[in-house]
């Protein structure tokens, strides 16, 4: 399994609103497309930061699955214009879970 470990630093005061949309729309769409989501996890040290992991069956499936999300109607017509302005920055670290140790 390939896992993206994602860290989001949001603009001040945006985390609650971002997470409401993330939970209600983003996560279900990812799951529908076959991606696994673990999180979100909220930083206890920074009220504007959260983390989540996004899993793919293998490296070859990662780009097509991401494209299905980011080129899809939900992202293009709604989420991109709603969520992107709330984000200050984000980081993604891609790791391999060769023993499939992450169970979700």
C-alpha positions in Angstrom: 0.0 0.0 0.0 1.2 3.5 -0.8 0.3 6.1 1.8 0.3 9.9 1.6 1.0 11.5 5.0 -0.6 14.9 4.6 -0.2 18.0 6.8 -2.5 21.0 6.3 -1.8 24.5 7.7 -5.0 26.4 7.3 -5.6 30.2 7.4 -6.4 31.3 11.0 -9.8 30.2 12.2 -10.6 28.0 9.2 -10.1 24.6 10.6 -13.6 23.8 11.9 -15.2 24.9 8.6 -12.6 23.1 6.5 -13.1 19.9 8.5 -16.8 20.0 8.2 -16.6 20.0 4.4 -13.7 17.6 4.4 -15.7 15.0 6.5 -19.0 15.4 4.7 -17.8 15.7 1.1 -14.1 15.0 0.5 -13.8 11.8 2.5 -16.9 10.1 1.0 -15.7 10.9 -2.5 -12.2 9.5 -1.8 -13.7 6.3 -0.5 -16.1 6.1 -3.5 -13.0 6.2 -5.7 -11.2 3.5 -3.8 -8.8 5.5 -1.7 -8.5 4.8 2.0 -8.6 7.8 4.5 -7.2 7.7 8.0 -8.0 10.8 10.0 -8.3 13.7 10.2 -6.1 14.2 13.2 -6.1 17.6 14.9 -3.0 19.2 16.1 -3.2 20.0 19.9 -0.4 22.5 19.5 -1.8 24.5 16.6 -5.5 25.2 16.1 -5.0 25.8 12.4 -3.2 22.5 11.6 -4.5 19.0 10.9 -3.2 15.7 9.5 -4.6 12.8 7.6 -3.4 9.8 5.6 -4.6 8.8 2.2 -4.0 5.3 1.0 -3.7 3.7 -2.4 -3.5 0.0 -3.3 -0.1 0.6 -5.1 2.0 3.3 -6.7 0.6 2.7 -10.2 -2.9 3.4 -8.9 -2.0 6.6 -7.1 -2.0 9.1 -10.0 -5.1 7.8 -11.8 -7.1 7.8 -8.5 -5.9 11.3 -7.6 -6.8 12.4 -11.1 -10.3 10.9 -10.8 -10.8 13.1 -7.7 -9.2 16.4 -8.8 -10.6 16.3 -12.3 -14.0 15.3 -11.1 -17.1 17.4 -10.9 -17.2 17.7 -7.1 -13.7 19.1 -6.9 -13.9 21.3 -10.0 -17.4 22.7 -9.4 -17.4 23.0 -5.6 -14.5 22.0 -3.5 -11.6 23.6 -5.2 -13.1 27.1 -5.0 -14.3 26.5 -1.4 -11.4 24.7 0.2 -8.3 26.1 -1.5 -8.7 29.6 -0.2 -8.8 28.2 3.3 -5.4 26.6 3.0 -2.2 28.5 3.9 0.1 25.6 2.9 0.2 21.8 2.9 2.9 19.1 2.8 2.7 15.6 1.4 5.1 12.8 2.2 4.6 9.6 0.2 5.6 6.3 1.9 5.3 2.7 1.2 3.7 0.3 3.6 5.2 -2.9 2.2 3.9 -5.2 5.0 0.4 -3.6 4.9 0.8 -2.7 8.5 -1.7 0.1 8.4 -5.2 -1.4 8.8 -8.1 0.8 8.1 
